[in-house]
Amino acid sequence: MNPDESHDTIIKDPEVDELCVPVPRVMKQPLAPKSFHDLLVEHGGRLSDVFRQHHGPTVQGRYVHWDRLRNLPVPEGLSHEEWWLGIKFARRAQYRSLPLRDTRGRQFAYMLPDPVQEALHRIDSQARGWIGAPEHVTNPSTRDRFIVSSLIEEAITSSQLEGASTSRIVAADMIRSRRNPRDQSERMILNNYRAMTAIRRMKDEPLSPESLLRLHAVLTAETLDNPDAEGRIQGPGEERVQVWDNTDGRVLHTPPPAAELPGRVDAMVRFANHGADDGSFVHPVIRAIALHFWLAYDHPFQDGNGRTARALFYWSMLRHGYWMFELTSISRLLVRAPVQYGRAFLHTESDENDLTYFILHQVDVILRSLSDVESYIRKKIEQTREVERMLRRSTDLNHRQLALLAHAIRHHDAEYTIRSHMTSHDVAYATSRADLFRLAELGLLDRRRIGEKTYVFLTSPRLEERIRALSAGD
């Protein structure tokens, strides 16, 4: 089940010329196992043989679904169903319940196999800021450039998961220059950017049904066939949205009836703010992942459920102090492997609401995204330092100007405006103007006037020559 309507590099400079093309979605419904109750009835007389094998919850360290296990070599003396029964006994002994229930009232549960516990430890270490993080990242004034780039990347790729087909370079230019969107794809991306920006402000506030609806309204503004559906859950009498298999038209997921949605949203909000109803500890990362799944499972909105689910995940991570997620885009990984994303939903729902499958998929995505953002930041910092080394002796350029020059060296056809520089670094108009005019005075950028008051700044054809000259003191 893809939570939207209808693994790789994650953070990447959003100005690169790469098309955001729709990704084919081919989803095979996994074969659901028999229920634990039915397995006991059929194989209860063989329990001594089942337990003699000392089954754990994993197979060679992997949390395998029945759809895969039924094709693996079976342990001697057991059938595949008896083997599965032993595995399910081991898993059920470690299950932890969640307040989320399916359409039949059965609770979702999860366990923490060793791979998840190891991943949570690494996420705790990295997502709250890795040891030795460079000053460019820990200093709020210089961190803004990375945050803006990350927000743009997440806005583009989260929209891409729902079919937006604008090129990344055009979309990034739209956001940085603050121009109006030209079509629905650009509108979706701009809405996502605004929502991600709003989440940074929301992170210090508890979630409420009203703030969730406001977030949905921002994400879907002027993109829905029915504008009345912006910022509200579906009501009784409306045809409920479903998740379909695009290849054969089969229904992959039917969400709960609309009449249940107000109560289910209230329960989700309580979980978001306070955790499990019984007071048991739920690791913050598990809580954020469960919220992502919960909203996608309930599908309370006519459209935009996937975008809202991922936004809710970000809110929860930032609220619990994982500030590195201001710099991270999970959707870039998800959009490049949408089948795996959808399969994690299907495995959970088909195996008696075992959320462990989705958790395993998401912690893997999180770790990949954190690793890639660290590599990205170090690369960007080294590029800036190279320019700093060349210019340090002869100029007093600030970190914003140095970052722009580092980009300009790699993108000789790039254009900069006062507004795009404002957006990239979250500075005032006067500060942005002074930065660019100074670079033009030094011959590092070419300044051109468009109209009476607008300027555009182009990379000077002699940029590297000018940098060498400036570094030599000429």
C-alpha positions as CSV (number, residue, x, y, z in Angstrom):
1,M,0.0,0.0,0.0
2,N,1.5,3.3,-1.1
3,P,0.1,5.9,1.4
4,D,-0.5,8.3,-1.4
5,E,-3.5,8.4,-3.7
6,S,-2.9,7.2,-6.8
7,H,17.7,2.6,-1.3
8,D,20.6,5.8,-2.9
9,T,21.5,9.4,-2.5
10,I,19.1,11.6,-0.6
11,I,20.2,15.2,-0.1
12,K,21.5,16.6,-3.3
13,D,22.0,20.2,-4.4
14,P,18.5,21.1,-5.6
15,E,19.8,23.1,-8.5
16,V,21.1,20.0,-10.3
17,D,19.4,19.5,-13.6
18,E,17.5,16.2,-12.9
19,L,13.9,15.7,-13.9
20,C,11.3,14.8,-11.3
21,V,9.6,12.2,-13.5
22,P,6.8,10.0,-12.2
23,V,8.1,6.6,-11.0
24,P,6.3,3.5,-12.2
25,R,4.4,1.8,-9.3
26,V,4.1,-2.0,-9.7
27,M,2.7,-3.4,-6.5
28,K,2.1,-7.1,-5.9
29,Q,-0.2,-8.1,-3.1
30,P,1.8,-10.4,-0.7
31,L,0.3,-13.7,0.2
32,A,-1.1,-13.3,3.7
33,P,-0.3,-16.1,6.2
34,K,-2.9,-18.0,8.1
35,S,-3.9,-16.4,11.4
36,F,-2.0,-17.4,14.5
37,H,-5.2,-19.0,15.8
38,D,-5.7,-21.1,12.7
39,L,-2.1,-22.3,12.8
40,L,-2.5,-23.4,16.4
41,V,-5.7,-25.3,15.6
42,E,-4.0,-27.1,12.6
43,H,-0.6,-27.7,14.1
44,G,-1.1,-27.6,17.9
45,G,-0.3,-31.3,18.1
46,R,3.2,-30.7,16.8
47,L,4.2,-27.9,19.2
48,S,6.9,-30.0,20.9
49,D,8.6,-30.5,17.5
50,V,8.2,-26.8,16.6
51,F,9.7,-25.6,19.9
52,R,12.6,-28.1,19.6
53,Q,14.0,-26.0,16.8
54,H,14.4,-23.0,19.1
55,H,13.0,-20.5,16.7
56,G,13.7,-16.8,17.0
57,P,11.8,-13.9,15.5
58,T,14.2,-13.6,12.6
59,V,15.6,-15.8,9.9
60,Q,19.4,-15.3,9.6
61,G,18.9,-11.9,11.1
62,R,16.1,-10.8,8.8
63,Y,12.5,-10.2,9.8
64,V,10.9,-12.3,7.0
65,H,7.3,-12.1,5.9
66,W,5.4,-15.4,5.2
67,D,5.3,-14.5,1.5
68,R,9.1,-14.9,1.4
69,L,9.5,-17.6,4.1
70,R,7.2,-20.1,2.2
71,N,9.9,-20.2,-0.5
72,L,12.9,-20.7,1.8
73,P,14.4,-24.1,2.6
74,V,12.5,-25.4,5.6
75,P,14.2,-26.8,8.8
76,E,14.4,-30.5,8.9
77,G,11.3,-32.2,10.2
78,L,9.0,-29.2,9.9
79,S,6.6,-27.9,7.3
80,H,6.7,-24.3,6.3
81,E,3.5,-23.6,8.3
82,E,5.0,-25.2,11.4
83,W,8.2,-23.2,11.0
84,W,6.1,-20.0,10.6
85,L,4.2,-21.0,13.8
86,G,7.4,-21.2,15.8
87,I,8.6,-17.8,14.4
88,K,5.2,-16.2,15.3
89,F,5.4,-17.6,18.9
90,A,8.8,-15.9,19.3
91,R,7.5,-12.6,17.9
92,R,4.3,-12.5,19.8
93,A,6.2,-13.0,23.1
94,Q,7.9,-9.6,22.4
95,Y,5.0,-7.6,20.9
96,R,4.2,-4.2,22.2
97,S,0.8,-2.9,21.5
98,L,-0.1,0.5,20.0
99,P,-3.4,2.4,20.4
100,L,-3.9,2.2,16.6
101,R,-6.7,-0.3,15.7
102,D,-7.7,-1.7,12.3
103,T,-11.2,-1.6,10.8
104,R,-12.2,-4.7,12.8
105,G,-11.0,-3.2,16.1
106,R,-7.8,-5.3,16.3
107,Q,-4.7,-3.5,17.7
108,F,-1.5,-3.0,15.8
109,A,1.7,-4.2,17.5
110,Y,5.4,-4.2,16.9
111,M,8.6,-5.7,18.3
112,L,12.2,-4.5,18.4
113,P,14.4,-7.1,16.8
114,D,18.2,-6.5,17.1
115,P,18.4,-4.7,13.7
116,V,15.8,-2.1,14.9
117,Q,17.5,-1.6,18.3
118,E,20.8,-1.1,16.6
119,A,19.2,1.4,14.2
120,L,17.5,3.3,17.0
121,H,20.9,3.7,18.8
122,R,22.5,5.0,15.6
123,I,19.6,7.4,14.9
124,D,19.8,8.7,18.5
125,S,23.5,9.4,18.0
126,Q,23.3,10.9,14.6
127,A,20.0,12.7,14.3
128,R,20.5,14.8,17.4
129,G,23.8,15.9,15.8
130,W,26.8,13.7,15.2
131,I,30.0,14.0,17.3
132,G,32.4,16.4,15.7
133,A,29.7,18.1,13.6
134,P,31.3,21.1,11.8
135,E,30.6,24.6,13.0
136,H,28.8,25.3,9.7
137,V,26.0,22.9,10.9
138,T,26.0,23.7,14.6
139,N,26.0,27.5,14.1
140,P,22.4,28.6,13.3
141,S,23.4,31.4,11.0
142,T,25.3,29.1,8.6
143,R,23.0,26.2,9.1
144,D,20.2,28.1,7.4
145,R,21.6,27.4,3.9
146,F,21.5,23.7,4.5
147,I,18.0,23.8,6.0
148,V,16.6,25.7,3.0
149,S,18.2,23.3,0.6
150,S,16.8,20.4,2.5
151,L,13.3,21.9,2.7
152,I,13.3,22.4,-1.1
153,E,14.5,18.8,-1.6
154,E,11.8,17.3,0.6
155,A,9.1,19.5,-1.0
156,I,10.0,18.4,-4.5
157,T,10.4,14.7,-3.8
158,S,7.4,14.3,-1.5
159,S,5.3,15.9,-4.2
160,Q,7.0,13.6,-6.8
161,L,5.7,10.6,-4.8
162,E,2.2,11.9,-5.7
163,G,2.9,12.6,-9.4
164,A,4.4,16.1,-9.6
165,S,6.5,16.2,-12.8
166,T,8.3,19.6,-12.7
167,S,12.1,19.5,-13.1
168,R,14.1,20.0,-9.9
169,I,16.0,22.9,-11.2
170,V,12.8,24.7,-12.2
171,A,11.1,23.9,-8.9
172,A,14.1,25.1,-6.9
173,D,14.2,28.3,-8.9
174,M,10.5,28.9,-8.3
175,I,11.0,28.6,-4.5
176,R,14.2,30.6,-4.3
177,S,13.0,33.4,-6.6
178,R,9.5,33.4,-4.9
179,R,7.7,33.4,-8.2
180,N,4.1,32.2,-8.4
181,P,3.7,28.5,-9.5
182,R,2.7,28.0,-13.2
183,D,0.8,24.7,-12.9
184,Q,-0.5,22.1,-10.4
185,S,2.8,20.3,-10.1
186,E,4.6,23.5,-9.1
187,R,1.8,24.4,-6.7
188,M,2.1,21.0,-5.0
189,I,5.8,21.6,-4.5
190,L,5.4,25.1,-3.2
191,N,2.7,23.9,-0.8
192,N,5.0,21.2,0.5
193,Y,7.8,23.7,1.0
194,R,5.4,26.0,3.0
195,A,4.2,23.1,5.0
196,M,7.8,22.0,5.9
197,T,8.6,25.6,6.9
198,A,5.5,25.6,9.1
199,I,6.5,22.4,10.8
200,R,9.7,24.1,12.0
201,R,7.5,26.5,13.8
202,M,5.0,23.8,15.0
203,K,7.7,21.6,16.6
204,D,7.5,23.3,19.9
205,E,3.7,23.0,20.2
206,P,1.6,19.9,20.9
207,L,-0.4,18.5,18.0
208,S,-4.1,19.1,17.9
209,P,-6.8,18.1,15.4
210,E,-7.0,21.7,14.3
211,S,-3.3,22.1,13.7
212,L,-3.4,18.8,11.7
213,L,-6.2,20.2,9.5
214,R,-4.3,23.5,9.0
215,L,-1.2,21.5,7.9
216,H,-3.3,19.6,5.4
217,A,-4.8,22.8,4.1
218,V,-1.4,24.2,3.5
219,L,-0.3,21.0,1.7
220,T,-3.3,20.9,-0.6
221,A,-4.1,24.5,-1.3
222,E,-5.4,25.0,-4.8
223,T,-4.5,21.5,-5.9
224,L,-7.7,19.5,-5.2
225,D,-10.5,18.9,-7.7
226,N,-12.8,19.7,-4.8
227,P,-11.5,22.8,-3.0
228,D,-13.9,22.2,-0.2
229,A,-11.9,19.2,0.8
230,E,-8.9,21.3,1.8
231,G,-8.2,21.1,5.5
232,R,-11.0,18.8,6.5
233,I,-11.4,15.0,7.0
234,Q,-14.0,13.1,5.0
235,G,-17.5,12.9,6.4
236,P,-20.3,10.4,6.4
237,G,-22.0,10.2,3.0
238,E,-18.8,10.9,1.1
239,E,-17.3,8.1,-1.0
240,R,-14.2,7.0,0.9
241,V,-10.9,7.2,-0.8
242,Q,-9.2,3.8,-1.4
243,V,-5.7,2.7,-2.3
244,W,-5.6,0.8,-5.6
245,D,-3.2,-1.4,-7.5
246,N,-2.4,0.6,-10.6
247,T,-1.6,-2.6,-12.6
248,D,-4.9,-4.5,-12.2
249,G,-7.3,-2.2,-10.4
250,R,-7.5,-4.3,-7.2
251,V,-8.1,-2.5,-3.9
252,L,-5.0,-2.8,-1.8
253,H,-6.4,-0.9,1.2
254,T,-9.8,0.2,2.4
255,P,-9.6,2.8,5.2
256,P,-12.0,3.0,8.2
257,P,-15.5,4.4,7.6
258,A,-15.8,8.2,7.7
259,A,-18.0,8.1,10.7
260,E,-15.0,6.8,12.8
261,L,-12.5,9.4,11.6
262,P,-13.1,12.1,14.3
263,G,-12.5,9.6,17.1
264,R,-9.5,8.0,15.3
265,V,-7.9,11.5,14.7
266,D,-8.4,12.3,18.4
267,A,-6.7,9.0,19.3
268,M,-3.8,9.7,16.9
269,V,-3.3,13.2,18.4
270,R,-3.2,11.8,21.9
271,F,-0.6,9.3,20.9
272,A,1.4,12.0,19.1
273,N,1.5,14.1,22.2
274,H,1.6,11.5,25.0
275,G,2.5,8.0,23.6
276,A,0.7,4.8,24.4
277,D,-2.5,4.9,26.4
278,D,-1.2,2.5,29.0
279,G,1.8,4.7,29.8
280,S,4.4,2.3,28.4
281,F,7.5,3.9,26.8
282,V,7.4,4.3,23.1
283,H,10.8,5.3,21.6
284,P,10.4,8.7,19.9
285,V,11.6,7.4,16.5
286,I,9.1,4.5,16.8
287,R,6.3,7.0,17.6
288,A,7.2,9.2,14.6
289,I,7.1,6.1,12.3
290,A,3.9,4.9,13.8
291,L,2.3,8.3,13.2
292,H,3.4,8.2,9.6
293,F,1.7,4.8,9.2
294,W,-1.3,5.7,11.3
295,L,-2.4,8.7,9.1
296,A,-1.7,6.7,5.9
297,Y,-3.7,3.8,7.2
298,D,-6.7,6.0,8.3
299,H,-6.5,8.0,5.0
300,P,-8.8,10.7,6.5
301,F,-8.5,13.1,3.7
302,Q,-9.9,13.1,0.1
303,D,-6.3,13.7,-1.2
304,G,-2.9,14.6,0.2
305,N,-2.8,11.8,2.8
306,G,0.8,10.7,1.9
307,R,2.2,14.2,2.0
308,T,0.4,14.8,5.4
309,A,1.7,11.5,6.8
310,R,5.3,12.4,5.9
311,A,4.9,15.9,7.3
312,L,3.6,14.5,10.6
313,F,6.6,12.2,10.8
314,Y,8.9,15.3,10.4
315,W,6.9,17.2,13.1
316,S,7.3,14.3,15.5
317,M,11.0,13.9,14.9
318,L,11.7,17.6,15.3
319,R,9.5,17.8,18.4
320,H,11.6,15.1,20.1
321,G,14.9,16.9,19.5
322,Y,16.1,15.2,16.3
323,W,17.2,18.5,14.9
324,M,19.3,17.0,12.1
325,F,15.9,16.3,10.4
326,E,15.8,20.0,9.6
327,L,18.5,19.0,7.1
328,T,17.2,15.7,5.9
329,S,14.8,14.5,3.2
330,I,13.4,11.0,3.5
331,S,11.1,11.4,0.4
332,R,14.1,11.4,-1.9
333,L,14.8,7.8,-0.9
334,L,11.1,6.8,-0.9
335,V,10.5,8.2,-4.4
336,R,13.4,6.1,-5.8
337,A,12.1,2.9,-4.3
338,P,8.3,3.3,-4.1
339,V,7.6,-0.4,-4.4
340,Q,9.6,-1.2,-1.2
341,Y,7.7,1.7,0.5
342,G,4.4,0.3,-0.5
343,R,5.4,-3.3,0.4
344,A,6.2,-2.3,3.9
345,F,2.6,-1.1,4.3
346,L,1.2,-4.3,2.7
347,H,3.3,-6.7,4.8
348,T,2.2,-4.9,8.0
349,E,-1.5,-5.1,7.2
350,S,-1.4,-8.7,5.8
351,D,0.5,-10.2,8.8
352,E,-2.1,-9.5,11.6
353,N,-1.1,-5.8,12.0
354,D,2.6,-6.3,12.7
355,L,4.1,-2.9,12.3
356,T,7.6,-4.2,12.6
357,Y,7.8,-4.5,8.8
358,F,7.1,-0.8,8.3
359,I,9.4,0.2,11.2
360,L,12.3,-1.8,9.6
361,H,11.8,-0.1,6.3
362,Q,11.6,3.3,7.8
363,V,14.7,3.1,10.1
364,D,16.7,1.9,7.1
365,V,15.5,5.0,5.1
366,I,16.3,7.2,8.1
367,L,19.8,5.9,8.5
368,R,20.5,6.2,4.7
369,S,19.2,9.8,4.8
370,L,21.3,10.7,7.8
371,S,24.4,9.2,6.2
372,D,23.8,11.0,2.9
373,V,23.1,14.4,4.6
374,E,26.4,14.1,6.5
375,S,28.3,13.4,3.2
376,Y,26.4,16.2,1.5
377,I,27.3,18.7,4.3
378,R,30.9,17.7,4.4
379,K,31.2,18.0,0.6
380,K,29.6,21.5,0.7
381,I,31.8,22.6,3.5
382,E,34.9,21.4,1.7
383,Q,33.9,23.3,-1.4
384,T,33.3,26.5,0.7
385,R,36.7,26.0,2.5
386,E,38.4,25.7,-0.9
387,V,37.0,29.1,-1.9
388,E,37.9,30.5,1.5
389,R,41.5,29.3,1.2
390,M,41.8,31.0,-2.2
391,L,40.2,34.3,-1.1
392,R,41.2,34.5,2.6
393,R,44.3,36.7,2.0
394,S,42.7,39.4,0.0
395,T,39.0,39.8,0.8
396,D,36.6,39.9,3.7
397,L,33.8,38.0,2.1
398,N,31.2,36.5,4.5
399,H,30.0,32.9,4.6
400,R,27.0,33.6,2.4
401,Q,29.1,35.1,-0.4
402,L,31.6,32.2,-0.1
403,A,28.8,29.6,-0.3
404,L,27.5,31.4,-3.4
405,L,30.9,31.4,-5.0
406,A,31.4,27.7,-4.2
407,H,28.1,27.0,-6.1
408,A,29.0,29.4,-8.9
409,I,32.3,27.6,-9.6
410,R,30.4,24.3,-10.2
411,H,27.5,26.0,-12.1
412,H,28.8,28.5,-14.6
413,D,25.3,29.1,-16.1
414,A,23.7,29.8,-12.7
415,E,21.8,33.0,-12.1
416,Y,21.2,34.8,-8.8
417,T,18.8,37.4,-7.7
418,I,18.5,39.4,-4.5
419,R,15.3,37.5,-3.7
420,S,16.8,34.0,-4.3
421,H,19.8,34.9,-2.2
422,M,17.4,36.1,0.6
423,T,15.6,32.8,0.5
424,S,18.7,30.7,0.4
425,H,20.2,32.3,3.5
426,D,17.1,33.6,5.3
427,V,18.4,37.2,5.4
428,A,16.9,40.6,4.9
429,Y,16.6,42.3,1.5
430,A,19.3,44.9,2.3
431,T,21.8,42.2,3.4
432,S,21.2,40.2,0.3
433,R,21.6,43.2,-2.0
434,A,24.9,44.2,-0.3
435,D,26.2,40.7,-0.6
436,L,25.6,40.5,-4.4
437,F,26.7,44.0,-5.2
438,R,30.0,43.4,-3.4
439,L,30.6,40.3,-5.5
440,A,29.8,42.2,-8.7
441,E,32.2,45.0,-7.7
442,L,35.0,42.4,-7.2
443,G,34.3,41.1,-10.7
444,L,33.2,37.7,-9.4
445,L,29.6,38.1,-10.7
446,D,28.2,40.0,-13.7
447,R,25.4,42.3,-12.8
448,R,22.6,43.0,-15.3
449,R,19.4,45.1,-14.9
450,I,16.0,43.7,-15.9
451,G,13.5,46.5,-15.9
452,E,13.9,49.6,-13.8
453,K,14.6,48.0,-10.4
454,T,15.4,44.3,-10.8
455,Y,18.9,42.9,-11.1
456,V,20.1,39.5,-12.1
457,F,23.7,38.3,-11.2
458,L,25.5,35.9,-13.5
459,T,28.6,33.9,-12.9
460,S,31.5,35.8,-14.4
461,P,33.2,34.0,-17.3
462,R,36.5,35.1,-15.6
463,L,35.4,33.8,-12.1
464,E,38.3,31.4,-11.4
465,E,40.8,33.9,-12.9
466,R,39.4,36.6,-10.6
467,I,39.6,34.3,-7.6
468,R,43.2,33.5,-8.4
469,A,44.0,37.2,-8.8
470,L,42.3,38.1,-5.6
471,S,44.0,35.4,-3.7
472,A,47.3,36.7,-5.1
473,G,46.5,40.2,-3.9
474,D,46.1,41.7,-7.4
